[in-house]
Amino acid sequence: MPDPGNERSTMSKASKKKEPQGSAQTETPYLSADERAAKGKALRDAAPRTSHAGWKPFDGRRDPVELLSESNQGRVPELIPIRFGRMAASPFAFYRGAAALMAADLAHTPTSGIRVQACGDAHLMNFGGFATPERNVIFDINDLDETLPAPFEWDLKRLAASVVIAANHLQLPNSDAARVATDLVRGYRERMSDYASMRALDVWYDKIDLQKYEDRSADPEVRKEARKRFAERLERERRKSVPDFLYPKLVSHEGGTPRIKDEPPLIFHPSAELAPELASGYANAIAAYRESLPEHTRTLFDRFHFFDLAAKVVGVGSVGTFCTIGLFMAADDDPLFLQIKEARASVLEPYAGKSLHAHNGQRVVVGQRLMQSASDVFLGWSRGKNGRDVYVRQLRDMKMSAVIEDWDSAALRHYGRMCAHALARAHARTGDAAMMAGYMGSGQTFDDAIGEFAVEYAAQNRTDYRAFIKAIREGRIPAALEG
């Protein structure tokens, strides 16, 4: 068996090799599921499962503050202090905004060689519930701005580390944090084993229905509490998603014309310099977006007329990118709010290879349709006169993300396994489930290795966070704390 220490260097160089992005797997001769599982198992010779364990900074690792500052290139300068201010709130918030930093680190870790359509930013807060076009509420990955074909382990390592960082944030015992991370990986491995034995169409159509979901491995009381929380949250989000709630919250009437309310610095109307198509009413960008929609959706979209557009600061990692909301009306009491998010090159691109899609909005949309079991009916893309690629979706459609502040270890474990299930389902749709299952095996070796990585990378995140806070205090980087 190769020495894991030597392998780190070898696999690191291999993972840095840039390849054009294609589908997550290349065309190969027909092989049975057992034969593909055997191929996956054989990959352990080059990348033993134990080689994934642990984390140590590599020689030449970039200064995290320097790398994060570089990631501000092209962002709206006035919003950068808000981005850094949000990241300064806690090590958990810092982790959410530091996808570029971890992508650079993951490129120096061993990989199995099995590629999938990766999320690129698979942390706990990028999963959640949302409504399908059929109005069912499903649980899935809900942020795919960084999606790109890449090694499957990269997503899993980022997700596992996020659950440890969340446990630290909640001040749970270190032993609990380690167990929750290992259990998350086990959940992913077991789900992938299930997908490996399923028919291709059954995998493709599989979804996680929140109203029916139960993880049988969880304690009955935890399942009961989870169902109660979900029912309460779903009712709140249903109320927030209806036009009667959203419209008066976001819109005022000026001279009888509906206009999005300004609430600077988080909601504001962009200047002509920031939005060159302002004078034309964004006609070209809207037309390009319309062309990206399926023909049947265009028929629906054509019922709506554009009225206004305003910049809206969202998230943590997205702060500073050109994100806006558009107000469209089909009638006086029939609004449609679309979220228009700038799509930049994926943080994985320097390490996993360029996208086949020259348009980054299209990259996000294609990745989203591949990974999610159902996507927003208005999902599309466009390019503004300012040259920024964007993708478009509904602003709010019963979208739910986790609120972890009062969770205990059992609740975090339950949610972590839900995220692992969603990630395994997405990877099984776009990669070879049998090969991944064969590589991971049926024992705990892989679980323990990724769990150990997660714990040690969480410590690295704390170190980087302290360096980040020091840079703010010394005035090297700007940060605006929100009240």
N, C-alpha and C positions, 0 to 999 in steps of 0.2 A: 504493500500500500504506500503511495507517495507520502512524503512528509508534508503535513499541512503547512508548516512554516515556509518550506520552499515553494509550496503551491501558491501561497498568497502572492508571491512575486510574479510567478508564471501566469496565474489567472488574472492578476491585476493588469498585466500587459495585454492579455487577450481581451479583457473587457473594455480597454481603451480604444481598441481598433474600431474605426468608424465604418459602418456599413450603411448603404442606403436603406431607408425604411421600406419594407414591403408588407405583405401580410405577416402575421405573427409566426407562421410556419411556412416553409417552402414546400413545393409540390414533391411528393415522394411516392414510390411504388406502394401498392396496397400491402398493408401488414395487419394482422389480427391484433386485437387489444392485448393479448398475452405477449405477442412479439414486440409490440411497442413498449409494454411495461418492462420487458427484458432489456430493451435498448436503454430505457431510462435507468434501470438498475446498473447497467454497464457503465453509465456515466460517472458512477461513484469512484471508478478507478482514477479518473482524472481530477475529480472534485469530490473527495470524501465528504460525507455529511458532517463529520466533526470539524471540517475546515471552516465551516460557517460560524463556529463558536467564537465568542469573544470579539473584542475590538481594541485596537491600539492605534493611535495616530501614526501615520506613515511619514517617512522622511520627505520633507518638502511640502507638507500639508500647508495650504494657504491660510493666512490670517483670516479668521471668520468675519471680522469687521470689514476688512478690505473686500472680501468676496461679496458680502451683502451690499456694500456700497456700490460695487460694480453692477449689481443687479438692478440698481436704480436707473441705469441708462435708458433713456426714452420715456421715463415716467414723468408725470406732471410735477414739476419741481415743488410747487406749493403744497402738494399732498405728501411728500416724502416724510416730513416730520410727524404726520399722523400715522403713517405706516410704522415708523420706528417707535413712536409712542405706544401703539397697540402691542408691538412685539415686546416692549419693555415691561408689560404688565406682570409677566411671570415666565418661568422657564417653559411652561406649556404653551403660552402665547408665542414665545420666541420660536419654538419648534414649528408651530403652524406657519410662521412666516419665513422659515429657513429651508425651504425645499431645495433651493439651489445649492446650499451648503451640504446637505446630506447626499444629493446626487453626486457631487464631487467625491464624497467619501465612499459611497457605494461602489463607484467605479474602481476602487482599490481593494475590493473584497472578492473572494472566490465566487464563481458562478457555475451552475450546472451545465450551461449552454442551451437550456430550454427557454425559448422566448415566447412571450404572450403579448397581447395588447395591454400594456401596463397603464395604471392610473397615473403614476409619476408623483403623486402626492397623497398616498394612502394613509392618512392619519384618522383617528377616531371621529373628528368633527367633519370630515368630508364624506360621511355616510349619513343616511337619514331616510325619512319617508317622504313620498310625494305621490300625487295622483296620476294614474295612467289616463290615456284618452278614453278608456272605458269607465273612468271615475272610480276605479278601485285604488286603494292605497297600498303601495308596495314599499319594501325597504331595499335600498340599493346604494351604490356609490353615487353621490350627487354633485361632485365637483371633479371635472375631468380636464381642467385647463392645461395640465401638463402631460396628457396622455400621449403615448408613443410606444411602439414595440420595443421591448427590453426584457432582460432576464426576469423570470417570475419571482425570484427571491428578493429582488429590490423592493417590490411592493410589500411583500410579507415582512421584511425587516423593518420597513418604515412604520407599518401598522403595529407590529409587536413593540417597537420602541415607544410608540405613542401611548400605548396602554400602561407601560411602566412610568412614563412621565406624568400621565394622568393620575396614576396611583400616588406618586410622590406629591403631586399638586393637592391631592385629597388628604395627604398626611397619613396614608395607610402604611402598615408595617412593611418593611423591605421584603420580608418573606412572602407577604401577600402579593406584592407587586411582581415578584419573580414567578409565583404560581399562576397568576392571571395571564402573564405573557406566554408561559409555556402551554397553558390550557388553550389560549387563542390559537397557537400554532397547531396544537393537536386537533382543534376543531377544523382548521383549514385542511389539514392532512386527511382527516376522516371524511370530510365532505368531498375532497378531490377523489378519494377512493370510490365513493359512491358514484360520482360523475363518470369515472373511468368505466364503470360497468353499465352505464345507461346508453340508450340509443341516442344518436346524434341529435335528432329532432327533439327528443325529450329534454336533453340538456339545453337546447336553444330556447325552448318554450318555458323552461322552469323559471319560477319567480318566487319571491319571498313575500307572501301576502301578510301584511301586518295584522290584519284583523283575525287571522287564523293561526299566526305563527306561534309555535311552542318549541322550545329547546328542551327535550326530554332529559338532558343531562343536568338541568338546573333544578334546584330545590323547589318543591311545589309552592312554597310560600313566595319565593322569588318570582316564579311564573305568574302567580296571582297578582302580586304587586305590579309586575311589568304590564300585565293586561289592564290593570286599573289606571296606571299612569298613561298608557297609550290611549285609552278611551277618553280620558280628560284632555289630553293634548290634542287629539284628533278633533274634538269638538271645538276647542279654541282656534285651531288652524282653519277649520271649516268656516268659522265666523269671520276670521281675518281675510279669507280668500274671496268672499263675496263682494261684488261691486259696492253694495251699500256701506260696507266698512272701509274698503280701500280708497274709494273715490274721494269722499270728503276729507280723508286723512292726508291725501297727497295733492289734491287739486283745489284751486280757488277759481273764481270767475272774475275776469277783468274785462269790463265792457261787454259782458255777455259771452265772452270767449273763454273756454276752460284752459287753464294754464297751471302747470306743476308749481307747487309752492317752493320758494327758495328757503332753505334752512342751512345757510353757510356755517361751517365749511363743508358739511356733509352732503348737502343737496344744493346745487346752484346751476344757473344757466351759463353755459360756456361762452367765452368770447369768440369773436370771428377768427381770431388767431388760432385758438384751440380747435375750433370747429369751422373750417373754411366753407362748408356747405350750408351754414346757417342761413344765408341770404336766399338760397334756393329752396329752403324747406327740406333739405336732405333728399331731394327727389331722386338723384342718381343712386345714392346708397340704398334707399328704400326699394328702388327698382331692381337693383342687384340682389338684394335680400329676397325679394319676391321670386326671382328666377331660381334661387337655390331651393325653394320649397317644392314638394311634390305637387303635381297638377291639381289634385283634389283639394289640397290645402290652400292653394292660391284662390280657389273659388270662395273659400271661407274668408281668407285674408282680404279679398277685394271688397268685402262688405264694410270694412273699416277704413276710416280716413284719418290721416295724420293731423294732429293738432299741436303737439309740443314735444320738446326733448330737453332733459336736464341731466347734468352729471350727478352721479350718486356714488359716494364712497362706500365700498362693501368689503367685508371680510378682513383678513389680515394680510396675507400674501398678495392680494390683488390691489391693495391700496396704492394709489399713484398711477395705476394703469387707467386708460380712458374708458371708464365704465359709466353708462348712462341708462336712463329709463325713458321710454317713448310712450306718449299717450295717443292712442287711436280711439276713435269713436264710430260706432255703427248707428247710434241714435243717442238722444239726450241722456238716456238712462242705461246705455249699453257700451261701457268702456272696455278697452283692452290695454293693459300695461305690458310692454315688452322690455325685458332687460337686455341691453346691448353691452357685451363685455369685450374688451380688447383681448385678442388672442396673440400672444407673443410666442417666439420659439420656445419649445418645451425645455425645461431645465435638464432633461435627460439627453438632449440632442448632442452636446459635445462628447458624450460618452457612449451613447447607444446608436448614433447615426442619424442622419438627416431624414426628415419626413419626405415621403413621396409627394405629399401635397404642398405645393408652393404657397398656398393660402393657409395660414395658420387657423383661421376660423373654420375652414373645411376640415383641417386635421382634427380639431376638437369635436366637430359634429360627427365625423365618421367614427372616431374613437368612442364617442358617447353611444352611438347607435350599435356599435359592436359589443360594448361592455354592459350596457343597461338592458334589462329585460323589456323595458318600455321607455320610450322617450317622449318629450314634449312635442305635441302636434305642431307647434310653431318653431321648432328647432331649425335654424338656418344660419347662413353666414353672409357677410358683405365686406366691402372695403371702402373706407371713407376717402374723401378728397385729400385728407391729410396723410394718406398712405397707411393708416393703421388698419390691420385686419381685425375683424370682430366676428363674434358669433352671437346669435339671438335666441332667446327663449322667453317664456312667460315670467314675469317678475315674481309672482307668488301663485302657486297652485297647490294649496294644502301641503306646502313644503315644511318638513319637520327635521330639525337637527337636535342632537343630544344636549341636554342641560345637566351637566354632571356634578354640580356643586354639592349636592347633598347625598351623593352615592356612597354606599359602603362597598366592601370587597365583592360581595355576592352580586350586587347590581352591575358593577364594572365588569365582572367576569361574564355575566349574562350578555351584556351589550357587546363585549369584545368578541364573543362567539358568534353573535349575529353579524358583526362586521366581517369576521373570518369566513362565514358562510357566503356572504355577498361577494367577497373578493374571490373565493374559490369558484363560485358560479361564473363570474366574469372571466376569469382565467380559463376555465373549462370551455367557455364559448369560443375563445380566440386562440387557444393553444391546444396541446395534446394532453388531455387529462390522464390517459393511460401512462404516458411517459413520465409525467410529473408524479403520479402515484407510485410508479415503479422506482423512481429515484428516491422519493421520501421514505418508502417502505411502510411496514406495519408496526414497527416498534417506536420507542421514544427517542431514538438517537437524534433524529432531525429536530424534534420538538425541543429537546434540551439544548441543542446547539444554537438555534435561533433565539431561544429564551435567554441564553447566556449573552448572546450578542445584544439583545434588547436592553438588558440590565446595564451592560458596560457602555452602550451608546447613550443611554439616558444620562450616565455620569459625564460623558463627553459633552452632551447638550448643556448640562449645568455649568461646565467649565466655559463653554462658548458664551453662554448667557452672561456669566460674570464679566467676561472680557467686553461684551457688548454694553453692559451697564456702565462699566468703567469708561468706555469711549464716550458715552453720552455725558457722564459727569465731567469729563475733561474737555467737553465741547468739541470733540473731533467729529461727531455726527449729530445732526439735529433731531430732536424728539419733542413732540407736543403731546402732553398727557391730557386725555379727555376727562372732563369732570363727570 
